[in-house]
Amino acid sequence: MDHFLYRGGILCAEDVSIPEIAETVGTPFYVYSCATLTRHYQLFKEALEGIDNLVCFAMKANSNQAVIAHLANLGAGMDVVSGGEYLRAKAAGVPGERIVFSGVGKTREEMRTALTGGIRQFNVESEPEMVALSEVATSLGLTAPITIRVNPDVDAKTHEKIATGKSENKFGIPIAKAPAVYAMAASLPGIEVVGIDVHIGSQLTELEPFRLAYEKVKELTLQLRAEGHDIRRLDLGGGLGIPYERSNTAPPLPTEYGALIKEVVGDLGVEVEIEPGRLIAGNAGILVSSVVYVKEGEGRDFLILDAAMNDLVRPAMYGAWHDIVPVVEPAPGVEQRPYDIVGPVCESGDTFAKQRQMPPLSEGDLVAFRSAGAYGAVMSSEYNTRPLIPEVLVKDDHVAVIRARPSFDEIINRDTVPEWV
């Protein structure tokens, strides 16, 4: 569910009308709902009730500090994948003991930053990374708590670009090598093994891949404990999908996911960490855009918007679907027609949808891309010297711009032209 509903024929974000926001900040822009963020986080907490747990928001889905701070105030931890995300989390008030550091390419400087600033654990992904972390930790006179990410060779049955648990993916160590790597970890100074980490992909729409991966992790837990390792924490990753296309079958609910976790690993006496991102933030945000032109083509018509692939890259990168709806609710029974919905960037890939059925629209009309709160603003760019678009946060009838649109002068003045040019 989300809190973007038509009221009196106008799409609203909680108690605020979308045209009101558009009048203030201009289009395009992102708007997020606090009520939706809260509800989706609480669904995961309720699903894991009865076992020791920490729900860490995967910041790569949406790293705006206002979003982070809102979730942190609810008790969420954060899953970060870079030094920059770590510093964003700390700036938003997240304590180090609630930050988990993932990612395959952590640098020594990033390790140093997290160790000195405080960290719950590093999810280590390779032997060379573990050696480097040992050296950094011992140089600081500190101990680095770690889990080791294992690759269970499980097909997540998701898009190939967001699958992470197959043997050919770059993530983690092969699960068959885990006992040897854990033995290595136990021998290194400055390293404390606290658990196991696994994450098999994103936008999963069925539970069976999770079951297969978690059963392998359970078996490994028992083996490692028998070999003397103190496995007291399981980081089970994230990846539960959301219904981008509302006419399709909905993915499993957090309650079903939580029940699976309890069934498979609930008897191990471990603390469970999960790292949802998309399901917490995805339906908590929409992208709002204006129609610039309605163009008649050869055999098809185009809606040319002021939003572009640099603002929302998912359709161009993944062929992803987003429901696109008019901000003014169409009259019942209005005849729809097919449009190619495109942006102004000089790329044929700047296409959001082809032959999408829409009610007739005119220049200046507003449309909203649903389920755009995850992997939207965070993946945006200034391609074609198009400014990053504003982000807006709504709570009840309160509205705040949480990232302003930069001016062209601000963008251009970042460049420096050497005097010898």
C-alpha positions in Angstrom: 0.0 0.0 0.0 1.0 3.6 -0.3 -0.4 7.0 0.6 -0.7 8.5 -2.9 -4.4 8.6 -3.5 -6.9 10.6 -5.5 -8.9 13.0 -3.4 -11.6 15.0 -5.2 -10.1 13.9 -8.5 -6.6 15.2 -7.7 -3.7 12.9 -6.8 -2.4 13.7 -3.3 0.7 12.7 -1.3 -0.9 12.1 2.1 -2.8 15.3 2.8 -1.0 17.5 0.2 -2.1 17.8 -3.4 0.5 17.1 -6.1 -0.3 20.2 -8.1 0.3 22.3 -5.0 3.8 20.9 -4.7 4.4 21.3 -8.5 3.4 25.0 -8.2 6.0 25.5 -5.5 9.0 23.5 -6.7 8.4 23.1 -10.4 8.6 19.9 -12.4 10.0 17.3 -12.5 10.4 16.3 -8.8 10.3 13.3 -6.4 8.0 13.3 -3.5 8.1 10.8 -0.6 5.5 9.8 2.0 6.6 9.5 5.6 3.4 7.4 6.4 4.4 4.9 3.7 8.0 4.6 4.8 6.8 4.1 8.4 4.3 1.4 7.4 6.7 -0.6 5.3 9.4 -0.6 8.0 6.9 -1.7 10.6 5.7 -4.5 8.4 9.2 -6.0 8.6 9.5 -5.5 12.3 6.1 -7.2 12.9 7.1 -10.0 10.6 10.2 -10.8 12.7 8.5 -10.4 16.1 9.6 -13.1 18.5 13.2 -13.4 17.3 16.1 -11.1 18.0 16.4 -8.9 14.9 17.6 -5.7 13.3 16.0 -4.3 10.2 18.6 -2.3 8.3 17.5 -0.1 5.5 19.5 -0.6 2.3 20.6 3.0 1.7 21.5 2.4 -1.9 17.8 2.4 -2.6 17.3 6.0 -1.3 20.1 7.9 0.5 18.4 11.2 1.2 19.3 12.2 4.8 15.7 13.1 5.6 14.5 9.6 4.6 17.4 8.0 6.5 16.7 10.1 9.6 13.0 9.3 9.5 13.7 5.5 9.4 16.5 5.8 12.0 14.1 7.5 14.4 11.8 4.4 14.0 14.8 2.2 15.1 16.1 1.1 11.8 19.7 0.2 11.2 21.4 1.1 7.9 23.1 -1.1 5.3 25.8 1.0 3.5 28.0 0.1 0.5 30.4 3.0 0.4 32.3 5.4 2.6 30.0 8.2 1.4 26.9 6.3 2.4 28.5 5.6 5.8 29.1 9.3 6.3 25.6 10.1 5.2 24.1 7.7 7.7 26.2 9.2 10.5 25.3 12.7 9.4 21.6 11.7 9.7 22.1 10.6 13.2 22.4 6.9 12.8 24.7 5.4 15.5 27.6 3.3 14.3 26.4 0.2 16.2 23.4 0.2 13.8 25.4 0.5 10.6 26.4 -2.6 8.5 29.0 -2.1 5.8 28.6 -4.2 2.7 30.1 -4.1 -0.8 32.8 -6.0 -2.7 35.4 -3.1 -3.1 35.8 -1.5 0.3 39.0 0.6 0.3 41.4 0.8 3.3 40.3 4.5 3.7 36.7 3.4 3.9 37.6 0.7 6.5 39.5 3.3 8.5 36.5 5.7 8.4 34.1 3.1 9.6 36.3 1.7 12.3 37.1 5.0 13.8 33.5 6.2 13.5 31.9 3.1 14.9 30.5 0.1 13.0 28.2 -2.8 13.8 30.0 -5.1 11.3 31.7 -5.4 8.0 30.2 -7.9 5.6 33.5 -9.2 4.1 33.4 -10.5 0.5 36.8 -11.9 -0.2 40.1 -13.1 1.4 42.1 -10.0 0.2 39.5 -7.7 1.7 39.7 -9.6 5.0 43.5 -9.3 5.1 43.3 -5.6 4.3 40.7 -5.1 7.1 42.9 -7.0 9.5 45.9 -4.7 8.7 43.8 -1.5 9.1 42.2 -2.6 12.3 45.5 -3.6 13.9 47.2 -0.4 12.8 44.4 1.5 14.7 44.5 -0.8 17.7 40.9 -1.8 17.1 39.0 -5.0 16.3 36.8 -5.3 13.3 33.6 -7.3 13.8 32.8 -9.3 10.6 30.5 -11.6 8.9 31.7 -13.3 5.7 29.3 -13.1 2.7 28.8 -16.5 1.2 27.6 -17.1 -2.4 25.1 -20.0 -2.2 24.8 -20.4 -6.0 21.0 -19.9 -5.9 19.1 -18.5 -8.8 17.1 -15.6 -7.5 14.9 -15.6 -10.7 15.2 -11.9 -11.1 16.7 -9.5 -13.7 20.3 -10.6 -14.5 21.7 -7.2 -13.6 20.3 -7.4 -10.0 21.0 -11.1 -9.3 23.8 -11.5 -6.8 23.7 -15.1 -5.5 24.9 -17.2 -8.5 28.4 -18.6 -8.8 29.1 -16.3 -11.8 28.3 -13.2 -9.8 31.0 -11.1 -8.3 29.6 -11.2 -4.8 30.8 -13.2 -1.8 32.9 -16.3 -1.5 31.7 -19.8 -2.8 29.9 -21.4 0.1 32.0 -24.5 -0.3 35.1 -22.4 0.6 33.5 -21.0 3.7 35.0 -23.3 6.3 38.6 -22.5 5.1 37.9 -18.8 4.9 36.4 -18.8 8.4 39.5 -20.6 9.7 41.6 -17.9 8.0 39.6 -15.2 9.7 40.1 -16.8 13.1 43.8 -16.6 12.6 44.0 -13.0 11.7 44.6 -10.2 14.3 42.1 -7.4 14.6 39.3 -9.6 13.3 36.3 -10.9 15.3 33.9 -13.3 13.5 30.3 -12.6 14.5 28.3 -14.3 11.9 27.4 -15.2 8.3 26.1 -12.9 5.5 24.1 -13.8 2.4 22.2 -11.8 -0.2 21.0 -13.3 -3.5 19.5 -10.4 -5.4 16.9 -7.7 -5.7 13.2 -7.6 -6.7 12.5 -11.3 -5.9 8.9 -12.2 -6.5 8.8 -15.7 -4.9 10.1 -17.2 -1.6 11.7 -20.4 -2.8 15.1 -18.8 -3.7 15.2 -17.4 -0.2 14.4 -20.8 1.3 17.2 -22.5 -0.7 19.7 -19.9 0.3 18.8 -19.8 4.0 18.8 -23.6 4.3 22.4 -23.6 3.0 23.3 -20.9 5.5 21.7 -22.9 8.3 23.8 -25.9 7.4 26.9 -23.8 7.3 26.1 -22.3 10.7 25.9 -25.7 12.3 29.2 -26.8 10.6 31.1 -23.6 11.6 29.9 -23.9 15.2 31.1 -27.5 15.3 34.5 -26.2 14.2 34.6 -23.7 17.1 33.3 -20.5 15.5 30.9 -18.3 17.4 28.2 -17.7 14.8 25.7 -15.6 16.7 24.4 -13.3 13.9 22.9 -14.1 10.4 22.7 -11.3 7.9 20.1 -12.6 5.5 20.2 -9.6 3.1 17.1 -8.1 1.4 15.6 -8.3 -2.0 11.9 -8.8 -1.5 10.2 -7.3 -4.6 7.4 -4.8 -5.0 4.5 -4.8 -7.5 5.6 -2.3 -10.0 2.9 -3.3 -12.5 -0.2 -3.4 -10.4 -2.1 -5.6 -12.8 0.4 -8.4 -12.1 0.5 -10.9 -9.2 1.9 -9.3 -6.1 5.2 -10.6 -4.6 5.1 -12.3 -1.2 4.3 -10.1 1.8 6.8 -9.3 4.5 4.7 -11.5 6.9 5.3 -14.5 4.6 9.0 -13.7 4.3 9.3 -13.4 8.1 7.5 -16.7 8.6 10.0 -18.3 6.2 13.0 -16.9 8.2 11.6 -18.2 11.5 10.8 -21.6 10.0 14.3 -22.1 8.5 16.7 -20.4 11.0 14.5 -19.6 14.0 15.8 -22.5 16.1 19.5 -21.4 15.7 19.4 -18.9 18.6 21.0 -16.2 16.3 20.3 -12.5 15.9 18.8 -12.0 12.4 19.5 -9.0 10.3 17.7 -8.2 7.1 18.4 -5.4 4.7 15.2 -4.4 2.8 15.5 -1.3 0.6 13.2 -1.4 -2.4 10.2 -2.6 -0.4 10.5 0.1 2.2 11.1 3.0 -0.1 9.8 2.0 -3.5 6.1 2.6 -3.1 6.9 5.5 -0.7 7.9 7.8 -3.6 6.6 9.0 -6.9 8.2 11.0 -9.7 6.0 13.9 -11.0 6.5 15.3 -14.5 4.8 17.7 -16.9 3.9 17.1 -20.5 6.0 19.3 -22.7 4.5 18.3 -26.0 2.1 15.8 -27.5 3.7 14.8 -30.8 2.1 12.9 -33.6 4.5 10.4 -35.2 4.3 7.9 -38.0 1.8 5.3 -36.7 2.3 6.4 -33.1 1.9 9.4 -30.8 4.4 10.6 -28.2 4.0 12.2 -24.8 7.2 14.2 -24.4 7.8 14.9 -20.7 10.2 17.2 -18.9 11.5 14.2 -16.9 14.2 12.1 -18.6 16.3 9.0 -18.3 18.8 11.0 -16.2 16.1 11.5 -13.6 14.7 7.9 -13.6 17.1 5.5 -15.4 15.4 2.2 -14.5 13.4 1.9 -17.7 16.4 2.6 -19.9 18.8 0.4 -17.8 16.6 -2.5 -16.9 13.6 -2.2 -19.2 11.7 -1.6 -16.0 8.0 -0.9 -15.8 6.5 2.0 -13.8 2.8 2.7 -13.7 2.3 6.2 -15.1 -0.9 8.0 -14.1 -2.4 11.4 -14.7 -2.4 13.7 -11.6 -5.9 14.8 -12.5 -8.1 11.6 -12.3 -9.7 10.8 -15.6 -13.5 10.7 -15.8 -15.0 7.2 -15.6 -15.1 5.5 -18.9 -12.9 8.0 -20.7 -11.4 6.4 -23.8 -7.7 5.7 -23.6 -5.1 5.7 -26.4 -1.6 4.4 -26.8 1.4 6.7 -26.4 5.1 6.3 -26.4 6.1 8.2 -23.2 9.5 9.7 -23.6 11.9 12.3 -22.2 13.9 15.2 -23.9 17.4 13.6 -23.7 19.0 13.0 -27.0 19.0 9.2 -26.7 16.5 6.8 -28.1 16.9 5.0 -24.8 15.2 7.9 -23.1 11.9 6.1 -23.3 9.8 5.3 -20.2 7.1 3.3 -21.9 6.0 2.2 -25.4 2.4 2.1 -26.5 1.2 2.7 -23.0 -2.6 3.2 -22.7 -3.3 6.6 -21.3 -6.2 9.0 -21.2 -5.8 12.0 -23.6 -3.3 14.4 -22.2 -2.3 17.9 -23.2 0.7 20.2 -22.8 1.2 21.2 -19.2 -0.7 18.2 -17.7 1.0 16.5 -14.8 1.7 12.8 -14.7 3.1 10.6 -11.8 5.4 7.6 -12.0 4.4 5.3 -9.2 6.9 3.2 -7.2 9.7 5.6 -7.8 11.0 6.0 -4.3 13.8 3.4 -4.7 16.6 3.5 -7.2 15.2 6.8 -8.6 16.9 9.9 -7.2 19.9 7.9 -6.1 20.7 6.8 -9.6 20.0 10.2 -11.3 22.6 12.3 -13.0 23.2 15.6 -14.7 23.5 14.2 -18.2 22.8 16.8 -20.9 23.5 19.4 -18.1 20.1 18.7 -16.7 19.9 19.7 -13.0 19.3 17.0 -10.4 15.6 17.4 -9.6 14.1 18.3 -6.2 13.2 15.7 -3.6 10.2 16.6 -1.3 9.1 14.9 1.9 5.5 14.9 3.1 4.1 14.0 6.5 0.3 14.6 6.9 -0.1 18.1 5.6 3.6 19.1 6.2 5.8 19.6 3.1 9.6 20.1 3.0 12.0 20.3 0.1 14.8 17.9 1.2 17.0 18.4 -1.8 16.7 21.6 -3.8 17.2 21.8 -7.6 20.7 23.3 -8.3 20.9 26.3 -10.6 22.8 26.2 -13.9 25.4 28.5 -12.4 26.0 26.0 -9.6 26.4 23.2 -12.1 28.7 25.1 -14.5 30.8 26.7 -11.8 31.9 23.3 -10.5 34.2 23.0 -13.5 37.6 24.7 -13.6 39.3 25.7 -16.8 43.1 25.8 -16.5 44.6 29.1 -17.5 46.8 27.3 -20.1 43.7 26.1 -22.1 
